[in-house]
Amino acid sequence: MRNPRKRGWRPVYLSLGSNLGRRSFHLQKAKDWLSEHPQIKIRKESSVYETSPVGPPQKPFLNSVLSIQTSLSPSELLAYLQWVESKMKRKKSARWGPRVIDLDIILYGNVKIQTSSLTIPHPEFHKRRFVLAPLSEIEHGLKPAGFRKTVARILSELTDSTQRVTLFPLRL
């Protein structure tokens, strides 16, 4: 493993979601895995929101956003998130289908990346109330790479009224 002191620490925003089994337990377990990595420091965490699913009919999700600092590269961070998902027994199903845990890199500093395995900023985040509401809670004035508007402004201009997002009485 590379020495983290030789590589700068970057601000990153992660989205966490679960709609199978003990949803709040799964979010907490994922957060625990993230906090145990020596190259990941959790800076801020949003409240937990219960959200209507996007995609096929299924149970509501619990979602939150973490602000982290990491010295991992985007591809290394993605690999670690996928490792956590596999440890938590996430099974690949239909696109946008039900899942025990879903971990996504929303923003990685001011970096823009487009590869076959990773797109940053996340290609759908600006259309998803379940990402924007918790992200706006912790960083309402943030202007994502490639956007001229703040997260709060993007959220306020979202017109899709089918996306229900309500505060859930739980804090990670």
C-alpha positions in Angstrom: 0.0 0.0 0.0 1.2 3.5 -0.8 2.2 5.9 1.9 -0.8 8.2 2.5 1.5 11.1 3.4 2.8 11.1 -0.2 -0.7 11.5 -1.7 -3.0 14.4 -0.8 -6.2 13.9 1.2 -9.2 14.8 -0.9 -12.8 15.7 0.2 -15.3 13.0 -1.1 -19.0 12.6 -0.7 -20.5 9.1 -0.5 -24.1 8.1 -0.7 -25.3 5.1 1.4 -28.6 3.3 0.8 -30.4 0.2 2.0 -33.9 -1.2 1.5 -33.6 -4.9 2.5 -33.6 -6.4 6.0 -32.5 -4.2 8.9 -31.9 -1.1 6.9 -30.5 1.1 9.7 -28.2 -1.6 10.8 -26.8 -2.0 7.3 -26.1 1.8 7.0 -24.3 1.7 10.4 -22.3 -1.3 9.4 -21.2 0.3 6.2 -20.2 3.4 8.1 -18.2 1.3 10.5 -16.3 -0.4 7.7 -15.5 3.0 6.2 -14.3 4.4 9.5 -12.0 1.4 10.0 -10.0 2.1 6.8 -6.7 4.0 7.7 -7.0 6.1 4.6 -10.6 7.2 5.2 -11.6 9.8 7.7 -15.3 10.6 8.2 -15.8 14.4 8.5 -19.6 14.9 8.4 -22.7 12.7 8.2 -26.2 13.7 7.2 -29.3 12.6 8.9 -31.0 9.4 7.6 -33.9 9.8 5.2 -36.5 7.3 4.2 -37.0 7.6 0.5 -39.2 6.2 -2.2 -37.4 3.9 -4.6 -36.4 4.8 -8.1 -36.9 1.9 -10.5 -38.9 -1.3 -10.1 -41.6 -1.5 -7.3 -39.9 -2.3 -4.0 -39.7 -1.2 -0.3 -38.6 2.3 0.6 -34.9 3.0 1.1 -33.0 4.5 4.0 -30.4 6.9 2.6 -27.6 9.1 4.0 -24.5 11.0 2.8 -21.1 11.0 4.3 -18.4 13.6 3.8 -15.0 11.9 4.0 -11.4 12.7 3.5 -9.3 10.1 1.8 -5.9 9.6 0.3 -7.2 6.7 -1.8 -7.5 7.3 -5.5 -11.0 7.2 -7.0 -10.4 3.7 -8.4 -9.0 2.5 -5.0 -12.0 4.0 -3.2 -14.4 2.3 -5.6 -12.7 -1.0 -5.1 -13.0 -0.6 -1.3 -16.7 0.3 -1.5 -17.3 -2.7 -3.7 -15.4 -4.9 -1.2 -17.6 -3.5 1.7 -20.7 -4.3 -0.4 -19.6 -7.8 -1.0 -18.7 -8.3 2.7 -22.3 -7.2 3.5 -23.6 -9.8 1.0 -24.9 -7.4 -1.6 -26.2 -9.3 -4.5 -26.4 -7.8 -8.0 -30.0 -7.7 -9.1 -32.1 -5.7 -11.6 -30.9 -2.2 -12.3 -32.0 0.1 -9.4 -33.4 -3.0 -7.7 -33.5 -3.8 -4.0 -30.3 -4.1 -2.1 -28.8 -4.7 1.4 -26.4 -1.9 0.8 -25.5 0.6 -1.9 -22.4 2.7 -1.7 -21.7 5.3 -4.3 -19.0 8.0 -4.8 -21.0 11.1 -5.5 -18.2 13.7 -5.7 -14.4 13.3 -5.4 -12.9 16.7 -4.8 -13.3 18.8 -8.0 -12.3 15.8 -10.1 -14.3 14.7 -13.2 -13.8 11.1 -14.3 -15.4 9.0 -17.0 -14.2 5.5 -17.4 -16.0 2.2 -18.1 -16.2 1.5 -14.4 -16.5 4.9 -12.8 -18.1 8.3 -13.5 -17.5 11.2 -11.1 -19.5 13.2 -10.4 -22.0 10.4 -10.1 -24.1 10.7 -13.4 -27.5 10.7 -11.7 -26.9 12.6 -8.4 -28.3 15.9 -9.6 -31.6 14.2 -10.5 -32.0 12.3 -7.2 -33.7 13.9 -4.2 -32.5 11.0 -2.1 -28.9 12.1 -2.7 -29.4 15.9 -2.9 -31.5 16.2 0.4 -28.8 14.7 2.6 -25.9 16.2 0.7 -27.6 19.7 0.9 -28.0 19.2 4.7 -24.3 18.9 5.2 -22.9 21.0 2.3 -25.7 23.2 1.0 -23.3 25.8 -0.5 -21.1 23.2 -2.4 -20.8 23.7 -6.1 -20.1 20.2 -7.6 -17.5 19.9 -10.4 -19.1 20.7 -13.7 -22.1 22.5 -12.2 -22.6 26.3 -11.8 -25.2 25.9 -9.0 -24.9 24.9 -5.4 -26.3 21.6 -4.2 -29.1 23.5 -2.4 -30.1 25.3 -5.6 -30.0 22.0 -7.6 -32.3 20.4 -5.0 -34.7 23.4 -4.9 -35.0 23.3 -8.7 -35.7 19.5 -8.9 -39.1 19.1 -10.4 -39.7 15.3 -10.0 -42.5 15.2 -7.4 -42.6 11.3 -7.4 -39.4 11.2 -5.3 -40.6 11.2 -1.6 -37.9 12.0 1.0 -38.7 12.3 4.7 -36.4 12.5 7.7 -36.1 9.2 9.5 -35.8 9.2 13.3 -32.3 7.8 13.3 -28.8 9.2 13.4 -25.8 7.0 12.4 
